[in-house]
């Protein structure tokens, strides 16, 4: 279904007191090309809907939504067809990982967690099946050794079962010997560690210590039932172009789960503002969430140019995000991005970046997973267009 046409001048948020995009160093004509590209993609049925936001100097300066948040035939508990708008909450998939990692960074700063001692210091039974030497550093850099492990759905709401399940993970390789993307497993271990050292449900800790201090009222790790009506659907785009509901990610149990590596929901604007906090060295709206040193360490490339065997290329893993670096290209962060640019994507759907050189953060969210190579191709093009709209680096 084609997206409604959107007037570019309406994308400047009203809370900017009439300032124009040019006042923030953004070329409106170039940003308009990006919007037109997304409209064309939706008209071509590449995905049902999308949202973008661009932020600078601590503010969202441009934000737009396109197309349909939910198609006919969605979960019966939600309206069958729902146009995308500013209230739509989009599934972040793995864009959730940096938010969960941020909670871990906070606990490291408080002396409650340590990056470089074994997880067994906090959870002795985790050492089963040869996992005794795994550290938080291994977990955060996708080197833990159990990339394909997961927990049963019952563990989403059963804390003891969650703890038992992660302890029962088995190794596919020696920790630290490979970089290999851990889709779900590493962040379930992080969730357990958050609960052990805080005594709180990991979702509650993230809400109280990350989301609420930053006043990000449209970011959720574990969506309350009262907000379910706002959720975009989750679809897979087949090679045929058909959008098939992804039922594993589009049901009430999943909404509530707050899956720490893949279950967050948000508006594009709130994700872009989360990255503004990082670009401002851990401070946003007068609230210091993290120290500058922690942000610098957490957003630094810790795996050099070692290839991630899942993606078949270097991914320059930091501690929850990955970094552009100086390799020929980088999936999701654009070939033309500055080497220090960092961010994260969501499987087949989306990406966000933060550029320390310009101070710009950008978020692009969609509601359908596109197969490869189409997904990587569109990310390179759309994220490059976002970088190209910055005119005063």
N, C-alpha and C positions, 0 to 999 in steps of 0.2 A: 504494500500500500504506500503510495507516495506521500511524502511529508507535506504539510502546508507550507506555503511560501512564508519566509520570515524576513521582516524588514530590518536591515542592519542597524539603523539608527535606534531601534528599540532594544538593542542588546546592551547598551550602557545602563548599568543599574541606577535606579533613582537615588540611592543613598550616596552617590558621588557628587551631589550638589551641582549638577550640570556640567561637570568637567567632561571633556571629550577624550576619546581614546588616545589622541595625539598627546595629551597632557601626561599620559602614562607611557609614552614611547611606543605605542602600538599603532601600526599602519592599518587603518580601517579597511582600505581597499584590499589589502592582502588577507586580512582576517575574513573579509567577505568571500574571497575565493575558497577559503577553507569551509565556510558555511555552505557555499554552493556545491562543493564536492560532496559533503555529507548528504545534502538534499538529493544529489544525483545518485548516490549509492542507495539511498532508501527508495527512490523511484525505480531503481533497477532491482529491487527486492533482495539486496545483499543482506539487509537486516531490517527489522520492523521499526526500530526507533533508536534515538541516540541523544546524548547530552554532552555539552562541552562547557568548560569554564577556564578562563585565563585570569590569573591573579598576579598582582605586583604591588610592592610597597604595603603589604599587609591587607590588601583589599581585592575582592573579585571585581575586575574591571569590565569583563564581558562574559556573559553566560547565556546559553541558548539550548532549547530542546527541539527535537525534530521527530515527526512521525508518531508511531503508536507505541505506548508502553506495554500494552497487553493486547493480544489478538483474540478473536472469538475462539471459544473452545478451551479457554484457560481453566484453572482450578475453579470449581463451582462455588467456592466460598467468596470469590471476588468477581466483580463485574466482568463480563465476558470480553468486552472491548473497552480499552482505556487509552485515550490520547495521552502522549507524553506532555508534561508541563513542569513548571518549576517546583512542584511538590513531589514529583515522582522520585521514588527511591530505587536505585539501580543496584543489582547484585554486583559486588566488586570482585567476586572470585578471588584470585590471588592478590589483588590489590589490598586485601585485608591484611596480608602478611606484615607490611610496615607498621600498621597500627598495633598489632599484637607485639611486634618487636619493640615498639616504643615503650610499651608497658614494662618489658624486660629491661630496657635501658634505664628506666626510672628506678627499678629495683636494684640494678647494679650500682647506680649512683648512691643509693641509700645503704649500701653495704650488705644487702640481704641476698644478693646473688653475685657470683664471681664467674667471669667468662672462662677462666682457664683452669678450674679445678673440675674433677669428674662430677657428673650429674649424681653419681652415687653418694656424694657428700650430703645431698639433700634427700635422696630417694634410694636407699641402699639396695632395695630389691631390683632396681633398674639394671644392675650389673649382670642379670641373667643372660645367658646365650652370648657371652663374650663382649658385653657392652660396657664393661667397667671403666674404660678409658675415655668414653665420650664426654665432651665438654659442651657448654653453651656455645662456645665459639664454633664447634663442629656443627651444631644444630642450626645456627644462624647463617652459616656459610654453605649449607647444603653439602656437608662432608661427613655426615653422621654414620652413613653406611646402611640405612634401611629406607631407600627412596620410595619403595612401593607399599610400605606398611600403612595400615589404617586401623581405626577402631570401629567396633560395631555401633550401629545406630543407637542401641540401648545405652551406650556410654555417654551420649550427648547430655543426658539428664541424670546419670548415675555416677557420682564422683568416684566412688570406690571402684566401680567397673572400669572407668576411664584410667584410673591409676594402674590397675591390674593389667589392662590391655596394653598400655605403652611399655610396661615392664616386660611383657611377653614378646615384644618386637624382636625379630631375628635379623642378623646381619647378612647383607649381600656382598659387602666388601669391607676391608679394614678401615676404620674411621681415619679420616685425613688422607687416605690414599687416592681418592678421586673427588672431583666436584661433579655431583649428579643430582639434579633437581629433585627435592623432596616435596611432592605436591601437597600432602596433608600431614605426614607423620611427624616431622620435626616440630611443627607448631602445636600438635597435640601434646607433645612432651613439654613444650614451653608453657602451655596452659596448666598442666599439672604442677609444674614448678611454681608458677604464680600462686596457685591455690595453696601449696605447701607453706610458702614463706609469708603469705599474707593472711591465711585463714579465711579468704573470701573466694567465692565463685569467680573464676577468671573474667567472666563477662562483666560482673559487677565492678571488679577492680579496674578494668579498662574504661568502663563508663565513668567511674568516680575520679580516676587519676589521669586519664588522657582526654576523654571526650568532653566532660563537663567543665574542667578548667579552661578549655579552649572555646567554650560556648558553641560547640559544633552540634547544634540541635538536630541536624539532618544526617547524622552519622551514627550507625548502630552496629554493634557486634552482639547479636542476639536481639531480634526485633520484637518489641512488645506487641501483643495482639491488637492493641488500639491503633497500630500503624500499618497493619497488614494490607489495608485497602489502598495504600499508596505504592505498593511494590510493583515494579515492572516484572513482566514475565521473564522466564528463562527458556531460550530456544536454541536449537541447533540448526544451522543452515546447511542443508544437504547440497551435494553437487548439483542436484536438479534445481536448486533454488527454493525448495520448500522449507518453511520454518516449522520444525517439529518441536512441540513442548518437551523440555528436559525435566521430566517428572521428579527425578532424584533431587533436583535443585528448586523445585517449585511446589512445595507442600508445607503445611504449617509446622511440622516437626523441624524441617530444615530452617525455616525462618527464625524459629526460636533458638536454634542450636548455637548460633554465633560461632560456627566452625572457625577456629582461630587462624587457619590458613586459607580459607576460601568462602566464608559465610557472612561477611560484612555487607551492609547496604548503605547507600548514601546518595546525596545529590552530588553532581560534579563540582559545584561550588564549595561544598564542605571538604571534599578531598583536596582541592586546590589550596584551600586555606590550611589544612594540615601540613602541606608541604611549605607553605609560607612560614609556619612556625619553625621548620627546620632551616629554611633559608635565612631566617633571622636568629640563627644560633640558639634555638631552643626557647625563644620568647615570642609571645603573640598577645596583642591587646593588653599589654602590661602584666601578663602572667608569664613567669619563667617556669617552663616545664622541665627543661633540661639545661645542663651547662653547655657552653660553647665547646668545651673539650670533648664532651660525650658526642655531640652532634658531629664534630669533625672526625672522631674515631669511627662512629657508626656508619658514616657515609663515605668512608675511604675504601678503595679497592684492596681487599685482603687476599685475593686469589690470583693476582697478577693476570697473565694471559693464558692460564691453564684452561683448557676447554671444558665446558660442561657437557658431559657425554649425552645428556638428554637432548640438548639443542644442537650439538655438533659444532659448537663455536665457543670462544671465550665469552664469559658473561660477567667477569669482573665483579665478583660477589663482595658486597659490603655486609653489614650486620643487619639485614632485613630489607635492603634495597640492593640494586646493582648499579654500576657506574659505567658511563660511556667509554672512558679510556681512549686509547689512540689506535686501536685496531681498525681495519679498513671499514668495517660496518658494525652495527650493534642493533640487534633486534629490539625494536620498540623505542629506542632513544634517538633515532635519526642519525644518519651519517654526518650531518653538518653540525650536530650539537657540540658544545664545548666539552673537552675531555672530563671535566669535573661534574658534568650533568649526571644526575642520578634519578632513579624512579623505580617503578614496578608495573607489571601488567596483570591482566586477568585473562585466563585461558580463552583464546580465540575471540576475545571481545573488545579489549580496552587497554589503555595505558595512561600513566601519569608521569610527568617529569618535573624536576626542579633544577633550575640552571643557576648555580651560584654566581656566574659572571654577570648575568643580567638581572638576577633577582626575580625572574619570572617562573611561575609554576603553571602547569597546564594539565587538565584532565579531560580525557575522552572516554566516554562510556557508551556501550551499546548493549542490547539485550538478546543477541544471538551469536553463538559461537560459529565462526567461519572456519572452514577447513583450510589447511595449508595447501599450496603456498600463498593462497589469496590473503590470509590474515596478515602474515609478515609483510607482504607487498603493500597492503593498505596502511599498515602502521608506519612504514618508512615514508610513505607519501604524505599522510595526514600529519604526522608529527613534524616532518620537515616543513610543511606549510605553516604550522604553528610557530616554529623557530623563525621562519622567514618573515613573520608579522612583527617581530621585535626590531625596531628601527633605531635604537639609540644605545647599543651596547658600549 
